[in-house]
Amino acid sequence: MDTAASMLGISRLRAVIYINETLDVLNSLASRYIVVVGAVDGTLIRIPRPRDFEGWDCRKNFPAVNVQAIVYNKGYFRSIYIRAGSNNDQSLWNGSGVKKR
């Protein structure tokens, strides 16, 4: 959590809030996928502009984090990987612990 907060230039508390909001959204979507074994997806989440903002703007030209989540059909998170918005889905996958295994 401290790493995410320092990367974003925000407090640890704010990082916890953003991550919990992201997990709430992802969990609310999980009930729609009742016959899926698992899913991998990336999403851009808008954030306030960090103090050191280079690299945080996404392809849609706003500051964001790119979040990759791997979720089992019961809604359990296998992995969540967060990077700056300038990272595309492929670079998230390549850097994730799941890909490295």
Steps between C-alpha positions, in 0.01 A plus 500: 500500500782739584659432161175579318456819702854621437479416128182706472624783720203455736457402863476137606141563615402640158660196329296267721182692414569484123586131507190418707282700260651306210439168674138599574438570131666177391308298760170655388572379146597147607141383549435545126748226410351185653635242253850638459800313638707818525566828326790738439432862416659839523326828571601864526401679820513879502708650783587854610813623323804385705768754593746320272250442220722380214391155390163507677295624202330211323429461128175692557703802622404510868698396809417142592617170637468191286372208706519137393287259699471124479181375660362150550134427428408521871628858509831420668791710385799294390711801414478876477778701337503881485727725295503852357240582236766523230544121523289301257330167578783302341766663718286434809471133404873472429587655836246309706593224740261268316685533169836450674391165648 
